[in-house]
């Protein structure tokens, strides 16, 4: 039934619970898991520090920040892939840059997944808390069933 499962990961405890559940489902359904991590980097170089002041970042700092965030994403995916393969489940990884919800939904469509297993809470920014969580956005717009893990 669920042969292709997408698991968005951000390194949070909830995303690791989602990964554990996805592995259980994949084992029962002889499924394959696609692990996805989405990161974003400020393209404007302007970071609001308070309501009244901002800090402008140089292109060099933005480049270093982007590389550090990308490397952290690679690390999250590598660790998750080790866990999945240790359980005897096939997996692939996707590292994406962009808006988290949009990129997860794109991956779900491109990979033609049957199920998305996602953590209920992740490592969200204050902006995402006010604008709506990643899990909520994915649940509302997903092209397939979504299992939300706490």
N, C-alpha and C positions, 0 to 999 in steps of 0.2 A: 504494500500500500504506500509506504513512504520510502521510496528507493533513493531519492535525492533530497538530502537535508542540508539546509544552509544554517550555519551558526555564526552570527556576528559576535565578535569578541573585542572587548576593550581592556581586559585584564582585571576587571572587577570580580568580586565574589559571585555576583549574580550571573555574570557571563560564564564563569566556570561551572556553576550549577547547570546552566543551559547546556554546556558541552557534555557534562556527565549524562544528562537525560537524553541528549541526541545520540550518544554512543549506545545507550540501552535500546533506543528505538531502532537504530541502524542494525544492531545485532539481531533483533527480532525480525526485522523486515529484509534482511540481507541488503542493507542500504549502504550508500556512500555519502560521506559528509564533505561539504565544502565549507572551509573556515574562511571568514572574511574579517579583515580589520580595516577600518576607514579612519584616516587622519586628515586634519585640515591645518593649514598654516595661514596666518594673517597675510593677505596679499597687499594690504594697504600700508603696512608698517607702522600703523598708529594703534597704540594700545591704550584704552581708557583706564586710568589709574583711579580717578575719582570722578565725581560729576563735573568738577571744575578744571581738571588738568588731564593732559594726555602725555604719553611718552612716544616719541618717534624713534623707530628702529631703523638702523642702516640696512642696506641690502645685504651686507656681509653677515650681520647678525640674523637677519631673516633666513638666509641660506643655511647658517649653522643650526638654527632652530628647526628648520624643515628637515635637515639631515638627522638631527637627534630624535625628532618625533617619528620619522620614518624607521629609524633603527629600532626604536621601542616597539613599533608595530611588527617589525620582522621578528623580534624576540618573542612577542606574545604569540604570533602564529607558529613559530618553531616549537615552542613549549607545548602548545595545544596539539600540534601534529604528532609530537612524540607520544602524548597521552592517548590519542586516538589509535595510532598504529600499535601501541602496546596492547590494546584491546582487540587487535586483529581486524580493525575496520579500515576500509580504504578511505583516503582523504586527499583533498587538494587544498591549496591555499590561494587566497586572493588578497592583495594589498592594494587599497584604493586611496586616492586623495580626493577630497571634495566634501560636500555636505553629507553627513552621515546617513540620514534617512534616504536621501536620493540615491546614494551609491549602494546601499543595502538592497533597495528595491530594484535597481538596475541589475545587480548581481543575481537576484532571485529570478528575474525574467531571463537574463542571458543564460543562466545555468539550468533553466527550466525545472526549478525545484518543486518538490511535492509538499514540503513543510519547511517553515522557518522556526527554529527554536532560539529564543532570545531571552536575555535576562530582563527582569522587570525594572531594575535600576542599574545604572552604570556609572561611569565616571563623567557625568554631565557637567557642563558649565552652568553658571547662573543664568545665562541667556537661554539655554535649552530648557531649564526648569520653568522659566516664565513663558516661553513660546510653545512648550509641549515636549514631552520626553521623546527620546528616540524610539523606545518600544511602542509608545502610543502611535507615533507617525507610521511606523512599520505595520502595526496591527491594522490601522485604518485603511492603508493603501496597498497592502500585500496582494499579490496575484494568486495566493495559495493560503492554506490554513497556517495559523501562527500559534505556537505554544509558548506562553509567557511563563518564565520560571522566576520564583522568588528565592 
